[in-house]
């Protein structure tokens, strides 16, 4: 959490306004976001009077979905895949 706060502080000191904080939602990242006050129903936290939206990165979701298809041997019947 100390590292994230350091990065957020440095970002604010530059004057750059970045709204989202994106991560891969690993258990450690989720824990830090919860400690900062972000929860599923309220996915943002306040840091130095600025709201920071949280979220997970879409490429990570695609990678996890692909791994699940391989793990459970998901197959599609002919005609169910569209060009």
Secondary structure, 3 states (H helix, E strand, C coil): CHHHHHHHHHHHHHCCCCCEEEECCCHHHHHHHHHHCCECCECEEEECCEEEEEEECHHHHHHHHHHHHHHCCCCCCCCCCCC
